[in-house]
């Protein structure tokens, strides 16, 4: 009997440990449908409108208020830069209040610094405990609030002014010597810096390993410093010149080689640690069919996305991310519509770059001069999208553009719920009233509800029957757009 009790106790202890472990794992790809995430044992899509990446490195930024604001407003995701890159106050990218551009004496970096002849020098061989304490506090609160953090390790440097102040510049490093072309910084041809970069990554991987609520991103916009053009998206005769909005660039071979080395550093370091975290790679602006994906990469990130970035790359069976919006004015409409279109095209992550957050306005009520938007209203609208999307079983969801037969005078997108039903989104393009015609596989009856994408108000439109494998639904738009929840009814319903 005592042996039986001992075995029973051991079995219960094993079960308890197993349950505890299953509830305490890092965010991962959803096993049944890797176009989405699993977190806290739940299928999850990430949708947010978040500050400009300086929440940890900017000492003036009250991240406690910021994270609590995100949580209260239904945002489940934010993105931070780790201080290998920061920007120039009131100058970089015409952003007046820029969280990523702290005043000189308010920048917190991972390395200790010293002043030599009035200039700040970064000691890449000695780490700054103040930075890591702030990072730990930020991550702890984010985890408590169920906010996923995208940890971006590096960024393109964009111009000589940014390089002049950058911690990776040998002129700004303690014991640094010589010069370095900024366009070689994120390649394996950067001299002694490559070893320092890998040591920095290893330090951050170790410091963050205990947390479940994050994934790594290797580099922000690598094509900006080392790009090769793959698409003409403006039908112009030539792509020469500074206008980045007429073409699609991807990172060149030297950049990809370096990115793979950094991904390998993350994976090799974590192989010796208790937890393993996802890694994202940032591929291009707008849209591009990715030629190959590293074995280390689980998240395919794009900026300023067109829906094709999701549809062209859906076959990779990874999460596809709209990692940064902006440069389209301050109106909420454009970013709301971007989010609905992208997520219904198969995306699993959306981040609106929100300039209403900055030091002193960590509650997201700020008025800013910037190339993008952000507001309480926009975050409310994104919350409506997130809540609506999570009413579908994401284990079965998939884009269903081919199910749409027609929507005259409208642009229509559809996400299948995997049970002969859809979440549809329609935008006016010539008609405010029309019909949505959907292809069905059986002669079923469907319940249809409309969702006001600005207010969240739902309206039951009634039941409709399919005929000849077609379901026709009359549609009247509100504010030029509408969402529809279409559910197949069982015979008894």
FENHU-V784892 format. One record per residue. N is the residue number from 0. RES is the residue in one letter. PHI is phi in degrees with one decimal (999 if undefined). OMEGA is omega in whole degrees, 0 to 359 (NA if undefined). NEAR is the number of other C-alpha atoms within 10 Angstrom. Layout:
n=N res=RES phi=PHI omega=OMEGA near=NEAR
n=N res=RES phi=PHI omega=OMEGA near=NEAR
//
This chain:
n=0 res=X phi=999 omega=179 near=6
n=1 res=X phi=-62.1 omega=178 near=7
n=2 res=X phi=-64.8 omega=179 near=8
n=3 res=X phi=-64.0 omega=178 near=9
n=4 res=X phi=-62.7 omega=180 near=10
n=5 res=X phi=-62.3 omega=179 near=11
n=6 res=X phi=-64.5 omega=180 near=12
n=7 res=X phi=-63.7 omega=179 near=12
n=8 res=X phi=-62.3 omega=180 near=12
n=9 res=X phi=-63.4 omega=180 near=12
n=10 res=X phi=-64.1 omega=179 near=12
n=11 res=X phi=-63.9 omega=178 near=12
n=12 res=X phi=-64.1 omega=178 near=12
n=13 res=X phi=-63.2 omega=180 near=12
n=14 res=X phi=-62.1 omega=181 near=12
n=15 res=X phi=-62.4 omega=179 near=12
n=16 res=X phi=-64.8 omega=181 near=12
n=17 res=X phi=-64.2 omega=179 near=12
n=18 res=X phi=-64.3 omega=180 near=11
n=19 res=X phi=-60.9 omega=181 near=11
n=20 res=X phi=-65.8 omega=182 near=10
n=21 res=X phi=-65.7 omega=180 near=12
n=22 res=X phi=-93.4 omega=184 near=12
n=23 res=X phi=-134.9 omega=180 near=15
n=24 res=X phi=-120.5 omega=176 near=19
n=25 res=X phi=-62.6 omega=173 near=22
n=26 res=X phi=-54.3 omega=183 near=22
n=27 res=X phi=-142.8 omega=174 near=23
n=28 res=X phi=-70.3 omega=179 near=21
n=29 res=X phi=-67.4 omega=187 near=21
n=30 res=X phi=-58.9 omega=184 near=12
n=31 res=X phi=-74.1 omega=183 near=13
n=32 res=X phi=-156.0 omega=188 near=18
n=33 res=X phi=-71.6 omega=172 near=21
n=34 res=X phi=-82.1 omega=177 near=29
n=35 res=X phi=-131.2 omega=181 near=28
n=36 res=X phi=-104.7 omega=165 near=25
n=37 res=X phi=-123.6 omega=178 near=21
n=38 res=X phi=-145.4 omega=186 near=21
n=39 res=X phi=51.7 omega=177 near=16
n=40 res=X phi=64.9 omega=180 near=14
n=41 res=X phi=-124.6 omega=171 near=13
n=42 res=X phi=-61.6 omega=189 near=21
n=43 res=X phi=-142.3 omega=165 near=25
n=44 res=X phi=-110.3 omega=182 near=24
n=45 res=X phi=-103.0 omega=181 near=20
n=46 res=X phi=-139.2 omega=182 near=28
n=47 res=X phi=-155.3 omega=166 near=27
n=48 res=X phi=-131.2 omega=198 near=34
n=49 res=X phi=-130.1 omega=185 near=26
n=50 res=X phi=-64.8 omega=186 near=26
n=51 res=X phi=-84.4 omega=159 near=23
n=52 res=X phi=71.3 omega=185 near=24
n=53 res=X phi=-107.6 omega=189 near=28
n=54 res=X phi=-59.7 omega=180 near=29
n=55 res=X phi=-92.5 omega=187 near=27
n=56 res=X phi=-78.1 omega=181 near=27
n=57 res=X phi=-101.9 omega=184 near=26
n=58 res=X phi=-64.7 omega=180 near=19
n=59 res=X phi=-80.8 omega=186 near=19
n=60 res=X phi=-91.9 omega=179 near=22
n=61 res=X phi=-84.3 omega=186 near=17
n=62 res=X phi=-72.2 omega=177 near=22
n=63 res=X phi=-63.0 omega=178 near=15
n=64 res=X phi=-63.2 omega=181 near=15
n=65 res=X phi=-62.1 omega=182 near=21
n=66 res=X phi=-64.2 omega=177 near=25
n=67 res=X phi=-65.7 omega=176 near=18
n=68 res=X phi=-64.2 omega=177 near=16
n=69 res=X phi=-55.9 omega=182 near=24
n=70 res=X phi=-62.5 omega=182 near=16
n=71 res=X phi=-63.9 omega=183 near=11
n=72 res=X phi=-97.2 omega=172 near=18
n=73 res=X phi=83.7 omega=177 near=20
n=74 res=X phi=-91.1 omega=187 near=25
n=75 res=X phi=-118.3 omega=189 near=24
n=76 res=X phi=-160.7 omega=173 near=25
n=77 res=X phi=-148.1 omega=184 near=27
n=78 res=X phi=-127.8 omega=180 near=26
n=79 res=X phi=-130.6 omega=171 near=20
n=80 res=X phi=-95.0 omega=189 near=23
n=81 res=X phi=-98.1 omega=170 near=24
n=82 res=X phi=87.1 omega=167 near=25
n=83 res=X phi=-77.4 omega=178 near=20
n=84 res=X phi=-151.7 omega=169 near=23
n=85 res=X phi=-149.5 omega=194 near=26
n=86 res=X phi=-119.1 omega=187 near=22
n=87 res=X phi=-99.4 omega=183 near=18
n=88 res=X phi=-55.2 omega=174 near=18
n=89 res=X phi=61.7 omega=183 near=16
n=90 res=X phi=-125.9 omega=187 near=12
n=91 res=X phi=-60.7 omega=175 near=17
n=92 res=X phi=54.3 omega=176 near=13
n=93 res=X phi=58.9 omega=178 near=13
n=94 res=X phi=-101.8 omega=183 near=19
n=95 res=X phi=-68.8 omega=179 near=18
n=96 res=X phi=-109.5 omega=190 near=24
n=97 res=X phi=-119.7 omega=181 near=28
n=98 res=X phi=-59.9 omega=182 near=27
n=99 res=X phi=-81.5 omega=181 near=27
n=100 res=X phi=-126.6 omega=180 near=24
n=101 res=X phi=-67.0 omega=169 near=23
n=102 res=X phi=-61.1 omega=190 near=15
n=103 res=X phi=-53.6 omega=182 near=11
n=104 res=X phi=-89.3 omega=181 near=10
n=105 res=X phi=-118.2 omega=178 near=13
n=106 res=X phi=-82.5 omega=176 near=18
n=107 res=X phi=-110.4 omega=184 near=23
n=108 res=X phi=-120.7 omega=181 near=23
n=109 res=X phi=-71.3 omega=186 near=23
n=110 res=X phi=-114.2 omega=171 near=22
n=111 res=X phi=-68.5 omega=180 near=18
n=112 res=X phi=-125.3 omega=172 near=21
n=113 res=X phi=-143.0 omega=180 near=14
n=114 res=X phi=-104.3 omega=178 near=10
n=115 res=X phi=-124.8 omega=181 near=10
n=116 res=X phi=54.1 omega=177 near=7
n=117 res=X phi=80.2 omega=181 near=7
n=118 res=X phi=-113.9 omega=180 near=12
n=119 res=X phi=-78.2 omega=177 near=18
n=120 res=X phi=-120.5 omega=183 near=23
n=121 res=X phi=-103.9 omega=181 near=26
n=122 res=X phi=-94.6 omega=185 near=19
n=123 res=X phi=-71.1 omega=179 near=22
n=124 res=X phi=-98.8 omega=182 near=13
n=125 res=X phi=-134.8 omega=187 near=11
n=126 res=X phi=-91.1 omega=187 near=17
n=127 res=X phi=-96.3 omega=182 near=15
n=128 res=X phi=-62.8 omega=179 near=13
n=129 res=X phi=-64.6 omega=178 near=14
n=130 res=X phi=-61.7 omega=185 near=21
n=131 res=X phi=-70.6 omega=174 near=19
n=132 res=X phi=-67.0 omega=179 near=12
n=133 res=X phi=-66.0 omega=177 near=17
n=134 res=X phi=-60.2 omega=179 near=19
n=135 res=X phi=-62.5 omega=179 near=16
n=136 res=X phi=-64.4 omega=179 near=15
n=137 res=X phi=-62.2 omega=182 near=17
n=138 res=X phi=-65.6 omega=180 near=21
n=139 res=X phi=-63.9 omega=179 near=17
n=140 res=X phi=-67.6 omega=178 near=15
n=141 res=X phi=-59.9 omega=179 near=25
n=142 res=X phi=-65.8 omega=178 near=16
n=143 res=X phi=-59.6 omega=183 near=9
n=144 res=X phi=-95.2 omega=180 near=16
n=145 res=X phi=58.1 omega=176 near=18
n=146 res=X phi=-105.6 omega=179 near=24
n=147 res=X phi=-83.3 omega=183 near=23
n=148 res=X phi=-113.3 omega=171 near=20
n=149 res=X phi=-91.3 omega=184 near=21
n=150 res=X phi=-96.6 omega=182 near=22
n=151 res=X phi=-92.2 omega=189 near=23
n=152 res=X phi=-79.7 omega=184 near=21
n=153 res=X phi=-137.7 omega=174 near=21
n=154 res=X phi=-145.6 omega=167 near=21
n=155 res=X phi=-55.7 omega=189 near=21
n=156 res=X phi=-105.5 omega=166 near=24
n=157 res=X phi=73.6 omega=184 near=17
n=158 res=X phi=-154.4 omega=185 near=13
n=159 res=X phi=-66.6 omega=179 near=11
n=160 res=X phi=-63.0 omega=177 near=12
n=161 res=X phi=-66.9 omega=180 near=18
n=162 res=X phi=-66.8 omega=181 near=23
n=163 res=X phi=-59.5 omega=183 near=15
n=164 res=X phi=-105.3 omega=189 near=18
n=165 res=X phi=-76.3 omega=180 near=21
n=166 res=X phi=-63.2 omega=181 near=24
n=167 res=X phi=-83.9 omega=180 near=21
n=168 res=X phi=-64.9 omega=181 near=22
n=169 res=X phi=-57.7 omega=177 near=19
n=170 res=X phi=-68.6 omega=182 near=21
n=171 res=X phi=-107.1 omega=181 near=21
n=172 res=X phi=-103.5 omega=172 near=19
n=173 res=X phi=-60.0 omega=181 near=19
n=174 res=X phi=67.5 omega=175 near=12
n=175 res=X phi=-73.1 omega=181 near=17
n=176 res=X phi=-144.2 omega=177 near=12
n=177 res=X phi=74.8 omega=179 near=7
n=178 res=X phi=-125.8 omega=180 near=10
n=179 res=X phi=-145.7 omega=175 near=17
n=180 res=X phi=-64.0 omega=184 near=10
n=181 res=X phi=-60.4 omega=180 near=21
n=182 res=X phi=-81.9 omega=172 near=18
n=183 res=X phi=-106.8 omega=185 near=15
n=184 res=X phi=-59.1 omega=182 near=22
n=185 res=X phi=-104.6 omega=170 near=26
n=186 res=X phi=-137.3 omega=177 near=20
n=187 res=X phi=-79.0 omega=181 near=18
n=188 res=X phi=-101.1 omega=184 near=14
n=189 res=X phi=-105.1 omega=176 near=16
n=190 res=X phi=70.3 omega=183 near=12
n=191 res=X phi=-67.1 omega=181 near=12
n=192 res=X phi=-63.4 omega=183 near=20
n=193 res=X phi=-59.1 omega=178 near=18
n=194 res=X phi=-65.0 omega=179 near=11
n=195 res=X phi=-64.8 omega=179 near=14
n=196 res=X phi=-61.1 omega=181 near=20
n=197 res=X phi=-66.9 omega=177 near=17
n=198 res=X phi=-66.3 omega=177 near=15
n=199 res=X phi=-61.1 omega=178 near=18
n=200 res=X phi=-63.0 omega=180 near=20
n=201 res=X phi=-60.0 omega=178 near=18
n=202 res=X phi=-61.2 omega=181 near=15
n=203 res=X phi=-67.0 omega=179 near=18
n=204 res=X phi=-60.2 omega=178 near=20
n=205 res=X phi=-66.2 omega=183 near=14
n=206 res=X phi=-66.4 omega=186 near=14
n=207 res=X phi=-99.8 omega=193 near=19
n=208 res=X phi=-57.9 omega=184 near=17
n=209 res=X phi=-69.1 omega=184 near=15
n=210 res=X phi=-85.6 omega=180 near=19
n=211 res=X phi=-100.7 omega=195 near=23
n=212 res=X phi=-98.5 omega=180 near=25
n=213 res=X phi=-156.1 omega=166 near=25
n=214 res=X phi=-137.0 omega=179 near=24
n=215 res=X phi=-88.5 omega=162 near=21
n=216 res=X phi=-123.0 omega=187 near=25
n=217 res=X phi=-68.7 omega=186 near=25
n=218 res=X phi=-151.2 omega=175 near=22
n=219 res=X phi=-78.6 omega=173 near=24
n=220 res=X phi=48.0 omega=182 near=25
n=221 res=X phi=-63.1 omega=180 near=26
n=222 res=X phi=-69.0 omega=183 near=23
n=223 res=X phi=-67.9 omega=178 near=20
n=224 res=X phi=-90.1 omega=185 near=20
n=225 res=X phi=-137.2 omega=186 near=21
n=226 res=X phi=-105.4 omega=170 near=17
n=227 res=X phi=-132.8 omega=187 near=14
n=228 res=X phi=-76.8 omega=180 near=14
n=229 res=X phi=-121.0 omega=181 near=14
n=230 res=X phi=-144.4 omega=170 near=17
n=231 res=X phi=-99.6 omega=184 near=15
n=232 res=X phi=-110.7 omega=182 near=13
n=233 res=X phi=-121.3 omega=181 near=12
n=234 res=X phi=55.4 omega=175 near=10
n=235 res=X phi=-87.9 omega=181 near=10
n=236 res=X phi=-69.0 omega=182 near=7
n=237 res=X phi=-130.2 omega=177 near=10
n=238 res=X phi=-107.6 omega=178 near=18
n=239 res=X phi=-68.7 omega=177 near=10
n=240 res=X phi=108.4 omega=189 near=7
n=241 res=X phi=-84.9 omega=186 near=7
n=242 res=X phi=-76.9 omega=183 near=8
n=243 res=X phi=-70.5 omega=185 near=12
n=244 res=X phi=-85.7 omega=179 near=14
n=245 res=X phi=-104.2 omega=186 near=17
n=246 res=X phi=-147.4 omega=175 near=20
n=247 res=X phi=-115.7 omega=175 near=22
n=248 res=X phi=-110.4 omega=170 near=23
n=249 res=X phi=-122.5 omega=182 near=24
n=250 res=X phi=-68.0 omega=181 near=21
n=251 res=X phi=-81.3 omega=187 near=15
n=252 res=X phi=-63.3 omega=180 near=13
n=253 res=X phi=-64.3 omega=177 near=14
n=254 res=X phi=-64.9 omega=182 near=23
n=255 res=X phi=-63.0 omega=177 near=21
n=256 res=X phi=-61.8 omega=180 near=14
n=257 res=X phi=-65.7 omega=179 near=18
n=258 res=X phi=-59.7 omega=178 near=23
n=259 res=X phi=-63.4 omega=178 near=17
n=260 res=X phi=-65.2 omega=178 near=17
n=261 res=X phi=-69.0 omega=177 near=21
n=262 res=X phi=-60.7 omega=179 near=23
n=263 res=X phi=-64.9 omega=177 near=16
n=264 res=X phi=-62.2 omega=177 near=18
n=265 res=X phi=-60.1 omega=184 near=25
n=266 res=X phi=-64.5 omega=181 near=19
n=267 res=X phi=-65.5 omega=179 near=12
n=268 res=X phi=-66.0 omega=182 near=17
n=269 res=X phi=-71.0 omega=178 near=17
n=270 res=X phi=-59.8 omega=181 near=11
n=271 res=X phi=-99.4 omega=184 near=10
n=272 res=X phi=-115.0 omega=185 near=13
n=273 res=X phi=-64.2 omega=189 near=8
n=274 res=X phi=-119.1 omega=180 near=15
n=275 res=X phi=-118.2 omega=185 near=21
n=276 res=X phi=-119.4 omega=179 near=22
n=277 res=X phi=-68.6 omega=176 near=19
n=278 res=X phi=-125.2 omega=176 near=21
n=279 res=X phi=-105.5 omega=172 near=26
n=280 res=X phi=-125.5 omega=183 near=27
n=281 res=X phi=-97.0 omega=193 near=24
n=282 res=X phi=-100.2 omega=183 near=25
n=283 res=X phi=-167.4 omega=163 near=28
n=284 res=X phi=-78.6 omega=167 near=26
n=285 res=X phi=70.5 omega=184 near=21
n=286 res=X phi=-168.7 omega=174 near=26
n=287 res=X phi=-167.3 omega=172 near=21
n=288 res=X phi=-80.3 omega=185 near=16
n=289 res=X phi=-71.0 omega=184 near=14
n=290 res=X phi=-76.7 omega=180 near=6
n=291 res=X phi=-156.8 omega=181 near=7
n=292 res=X phi=-128.6 omega=179 near=13
n=293 res=X phi=-63.2 omega=177 near=12
n=294 res=X phi=-63.3 omega=182 near=9
n=295 res=X phi=-84.5 omega=191 near=15
n=296 res=X phi=-97.6 omega=179 near=18
n=297 res=X phi=-117.5 omega=184 near=23
n=298 res=X phi=-129.3 omega=182 near=28
n=299 res=X phi=-104.4 omega=187 near=29
n=300 res=X phi=-101.0 omega=175 near=26
n=301 res=X phi=-131.5 omega=176 near=26
n=302 res=X phi=-117.0 omega=177 near=22
n=303 res=X phi=52.6 omega=195 near=22
n=304 res=X phi=-66.6 omega=158 near=24
n=305 res=X phi=-96.7 omega=183 near=18
n=306 res=X phi=-60.3 omega=180 near=22
n=307 res=X phi=-61.9 omega=178 near=16
n=308 res=X phi=-60.8 omega=176 near=29
n=309 res=X phi=-84.5 omega=186 near=29
n=310 res=X phi=-68.6 omega=181 near=18
n=311 res=X phi=-68.7 omega=186 near=13
n=312 res=X phi=-114.6 omega=183 near=20
n=313 res=X phi=-62.0 omega=184 near=20
n=314 res=X phi=-66.3 omega=180 near=9
n=315 res=X phi=-73.1 omega=180 near=16
n=316 res=X phi=55.3 omega=174 near=15
n=317 res=X phi=-128.4 omega=169 near=23
n=318 res=X phi=-69.4 omega=177 near=26
n=319 res=X phi=-109.6 omega=189 near=28
n=320 res=X phi=-113.6 omega=166 near=29
n=321 res=X phi=-92.8 omega=197 near=29
n=322 res=X phi=-81.9 omega=180 near=24
n=323 res=X phi=-159.5 omega=173 near=23
n=324 res=X phi=-108.1 omega=177 near=24
n=325 res=X phi=134.2 omega=180 near=20
n=326 res=X phi=56.2 omega=179 near=14
n=327 res=X phi=-135.1 omega=179 near=13
n=328 res=X phi=87.0 omega=186 near=14
n=329 res=X phi=-101.0 omega=184 near=20
n=330 res=X phi=-69.7 omega=180 near=13
n=331 res=X phi=-66.1 omega=189 near=19
n=332 res=X phi=-54.5 omega=186 near=15
n=333 res=X phi=-63.1 omega=182 near=16
n=334 res=X phi=-77.9 omega=174 near=27
n=335 res=X phi=-60.8 omega=181 near=19
n=336 res=X phi=-68.1 omega=175 near=18
n=337 res=X phi=-55.3 omega=184 near=18
n=338 res=X phi=-65.7 omega=180 near=27
n=339 res=X phi=-60.7 omega=183 near=25
n=340 res=X phi=-62.4 omega=183 near=23
n=341 res=X phi=-67.5 omega=183 near=24
n=342 res=X phi=-66.9 omega=178 near=28
n=343 res=X phi=-82.0 omega=175 near=26
n=344 res=X phi=-93.6 omega=177 near=23
n=345 res=X phi=112.2 omega=178 near=27
n=346 res=X phi=-70.9 omega=179 near=30
n=347 res=X phi=-120.2 omega=186 near=25
n=348 res=X phi=-152.3 omega=177 near=26
n=349 res=X phi=-138.9 omega=179 near=31
n=350 res=X phi=-129.3 omega=172 near=26
n=351 res=X phi=-84.6 omega=180 near=28
n=352 res=X phi=-75.3 omega=194 near=25
n=353 res=X phi=-105.9 omega=183 near=28
n=354 res=X phi=-87.3 omega=175 near=30
n=355 res=X phi=-83.3 omega=172 near=28
n=356 res=X phi=-99.9 omega=172 near=27
n=357 res=X phi=-164.2 omega=183 near=28
n=358 res=X phi=-53.6 omega=184 near=22
n=359 res=X phi=93.5 omega=178 near=14
n=360 res=X phi=-131.9 omega=181 near=17
n=361 res=X phi=-72.2 omega=174 near=23
n=362 res=X phi=-90.1 omega=176 near=21
n=363 res=X phi=70.4 omega=178 near=24
n=364 res=X phi=-111.1 omega=186 near=15
n=365 res=X phi=-74.4 omega=171 near=19
n=366 res=X phi=-104.8 omega=189 near=16
n=367 res=X phi=-131.6 omega=168 near=19
n=368 res=X phi=-101.5 omega=188 near=16
n=369 res=X phi=-160.1 omega=182 near=20
n=370 res=X phi=-82.7 omega=180 near=17
n=371 res=X phi=-139.3 omega=185 near=22
n=372 res=X phi=-119.7 omega=181 near=26
n=373 res=X phi=129.8 omega=181 near=27
n=374 res=X phi=-169.9 omega=173 near=21
n=375 res=X phi=-60.4 omega=182 near=18
n=376 res=X phi=-62.0 omega=179 near=13
n=377 res=X phi=-62.5 omega=180 near=22
n=378 res=X phi=-64.9 omega=175 near=24
n=379 res=X phi=-63.6 omega=180 near=20
n=380 res=X phi=-68.6 omega=177 near=24
n=381 res=X phi=-69.4 omega=175 near=28
n=382 res=X phi=-63.6 omega=177 near=21
n=383 res=X phi=-60.8 omega=177 near=20
n=384 res=X phi=-59.6 omega=182 near=21
n=385 res=X phi=-60.9 omega=181 near=23
n=386 res=X phi=-64.3 omega=179 near=14
n=387 res=X phi=-65.3 omega=181 near=16
n=388 res=X phi=-61.6 omega=182 near=21
n=389 res=X phi=-79.6 omega=171 near=14
n=390 res=X phi=-80.2 omega=177 near=11
n=391 res=X phi=-89.4 omega=175 near=20
n=392 res=X phi=-74.7 omega=185 near=14
n=393 res=X phi=-67.7 omega=175 near=25
n=394 res=X phi=-65.0 omega=184 near=20
n=395 res=X phi=-114.6 omega=188 near=12
n=396 res=X phi=-70.0 omega=175 near=22
n=397 res=X phi=-159.3 omega=180 near=20
n=398 res=X phi=-62.1 omega=187 near=22
n=399 res=X phi=-136.5 omega=179 near=21
n=400 res=X phi=-57.3 omega=182 near=17
n=401 res=X phi=-69.2 omega=178 near=10
n=402 res=X phi=-79.9 omega=181 near=18
n=403 res=X phi=-85.9 omega=178 near=18
n=404 res=X phi=-79.9 omega=180 near=16
n=405 res=X phi=-174.5 omega=174 near=16
n=406 res=X phi=-154.3 omega=188 near=24
n=407 res=X phi=-53.8 omega=179 near=17
n=408 res=X phi=77.3 omega=179 near=16
n=409 res=X phi=-139.7 omega=170 near=23
n=410 res=X phi=-102.1 omega=188 near=15
n=411 res=X phi=-121.1 omega=176 near=23
n=412 res=X phi=-130.1 omega=182 near=26
n=413 res=X phi=-144.5 omega=174 near=28
n=414 res=X phi=-119.0 omega=179 near=23
n=415 res=X phi=-75.0 omega=175 near=24
n=416 res=X phi=-88.7 omega=179 near=24
n=417 res=X phi=79.5 omega=181 near=16
n=418 res=X phi=-130.4 omega=180 near=13
n=419 res=X phi=61.4 omega=175 near=16
n=420 res=X phi=-137.4 omega=185 near=21
n=421 res=X phi=-144.8 omega=161 near=26
n=422 res=X phi=-107.0 omega=183 near=25
n=423 res=X phi=-115.4 omega=178 near=24
n=424 res=X phi=-137.5 omega=185 near=23
n=425 res=X phi=-126.4 omega=179 near=24
n=426 res=X phi=-122.9 omega=180 near=22
n=427 res=X phi=-64.3 omega=175 near=21
n=428 res=X phi=-144.6 omega=179 near=14
n=429 res=X phi=128.0 omega=181 near=12
n=430 res=X phi=-144.7 omega=178 near=14
n=431 res=X phi=-89.1 omega=178 near=17
n=432 res=X phi=-133.1 omega=181 near=17
n=433 res=X phi=-160.5 omega=173 near=18
n=434 res=X phi=-137.8 omega=174 near=16
n=435 res=X phi=-97.2 omega=180 near=20
n=436 res=X phi=-113.2 omega=185 near=18
n=437 res=X phi=-118.4 omega=177 near=21
n=438 res=X phi=-80.2 omega=179 near=19
n=439 res=X phi=-117.1 omega=180 near=19
n=440 res=X phi=-101.7 omega=179 near=11
n=441 res=X phi=-151.6 omega=181 near=13
n=442 res=X phi=-86.3 omega=185 near=13
n=443 res=X phi=-108.4 omega=172 near=18
n=444 res=X phi=-105.5 omega=186 near=18
n=445 res=X phi=-128.3 omega=170 near=22
n=446 res=X phi=-93.7 omega=183 near=17
n=447 res=X phi=-125.6 omega=175 near=20
n=448 res=X phi=-123.9 omega=176 near=17
n=449 res=X phi=-96.7 omega=180 near=24
n=450 res=X phi=-127.8 omega=174 near=22
n=451 res=X phi=-74.1 omega=187 near=18
n=452 res=X phi=-73.2 omega=177 near=25
n=453 res=X phi=-95.8 omega=185 near=20
n=454 res=X phi=-115.1 omega=184 near=11
n=455 res=X phi=84.2 omega=180 near=17
n=456 res=X phi=-63.0 omega=178 near=10
n=457 res=X phi=-108.2 omega=180 near=14
n=458 res=X phi=-139.0 omega=179 near=12
n=459 res=X phi=-75.3 omega=182 near=12
n=460 res=X phi=-86.6 omega=177 near=16
n=461 res=X phi=105.3 omega=182 near=11
n=462 res=X phi=-109.4 omega=181 near=15
n=463 res=X phi=-137.6 omega=182 near=18
n=464 res=X phi=-107.9 omega=176 near=16
n=465 res=X phi=-77.5 omega=178 near=19
n=466 res=X phi=-140.2 omega=182 near=14
n=467 res=X phi=54.4 omega=179 near=10
n=468 res=X phi=58.8 omega=175 near=13
n=469 res=X phi=-133.5 omega=175 near=19
n=470 res=X phi=-116.6 omega=180 near=22
n=471 res=X phi=-108.2 omega=183 near=17
n=472 res=X phi=-125.6 omega=175 near=22
n=473 res=X phi=-67.2 omega=186 near=12
n=474 res=X phi=-132.2 omega=170 near=20
n=475 res=X phi=-123.2 omega=186 near=17
n=476 res=X phi=-81.7 omega=174 near=18
n=477 res=X phi=-120.2 omega=181 near=17
n=478 res=X phi=56.3 omega=176 near=13
n=479 res=X phi=80.6 omega=181 near=15
n=480 res=X phi=-160.8 omega=175 near=22
n=481 res=X phi=-163.8 omega=171 near=20
n=482 res=X phi=-113.0 omega=179 near=26
n=483 res=X phi=-126.6 omega=173 near=24
n=484 res=X phi=-106.2 omega=185 near=25
n=485 res=X phi=-113.3 omega=185 near=22
n=486 res=X phi=-122.4 omega=176 near=19
n=487 res=X phi=-72.8 omega=181 near=20
n=488 res=X phi=-93.4 omega=174 near=17
n=489 res=X phi=-74.6 omega=183 near=9
n=490 res=X phi=-54.0 omega=183 near=7
n=491 res=X phi=-85.8 omega=183 near=4
n=492 res=X phi=-83.7 omega=NA near=8
//
